[in-house]
Amino acid sequence: MRSTISILAVLATLGTAPVLADGSHSHAVHQDGAVQSERDAAKTAAFDILAAHAHRNGNVVTFHMTTNGIAGAEKPTQVGELAGAPAYAYVWPTTLDPSSVGFDEGAGILAMAAATHPDFDDTPLFDENGDGNVGNDGNTWHSHWVVLAPDEACGPGALTVKDIPEDAAPNLPATWPGLPILLDSPGFTPLFDGPEVSVNVAFDQSVNVSGINYDGVTAALRVNANIHAPLFCVTDVFDVASGDLSLPGKIQ
């Protein structure tokens, strides 16, 4: 893993029609319009993207990602406290305006993410592991809307989940989990099937999702050691489907 690298300085775009390690072809790889990337044996297979794809049925958009390994198989090591807590995520950056899900217009880059982090729970309305306790399942894969923005405090050219300054009162979704960052916990369940991860995302009927662009990213994030602005930085980019975060995919 590389420390604190910019999403805008990732590997060059790779080729076409990748296959899985066992020679079989994933369904999502062959979806029309999928953003494709060749496998790379130097990368952790669960985060080595072969394809990212998004399609819609009415105002429900399904975000897919196909990997070279078993999606979701890798989880971060618990550190035992919020300070310095790590997270792993499958992320679909989009050109959707953040206001489409309840944040302020133009707040930053809106991305859907399937995430896991063993040291804290940021989905207070949901019991992902089904044990009757809504506060102990951060290590279970769950979904977030995140608003990303550049922040040099995270490292040269790096991104952060955008902070909410003290005394600020931005627009926030109804399922905002209470953390001082532009993050939403909408309760959409990530689905894992071998090399694939997908998330079915419902939008309000007033939101026009047709023609929205997207990409696919696998990444690590970390809570700042002093739990202070910036709170949550992108610290590693494992792979980018397009190779350059050009968001070439288009929801039809």
Buried (B, 14 or more C-beta within 10 A) or exposed (E): EEEBBBBEEBEEBBEEEBBBBEEEBBBBBEBEBBBBBBBBEEBBBBBBBBBBBBBBEEBEBBBBBBBBBBBBBBBBEEBEEBBBBBBBBBBBBBBBBBBBBBBBEEBBBBBBBBBBBBBBBBBEEBBBBEEEEBEEBBBBBBBBBBBBBBBEEBBEBBBBBBBBEEEEEBEBBEBBBEBBBBBBBBEBBBBBBBBBBBBBBEBEEEBEBEEBBBBBBBBBBBBBEEBEBBBBBBBBBBBBBBBBBEBBBBBE
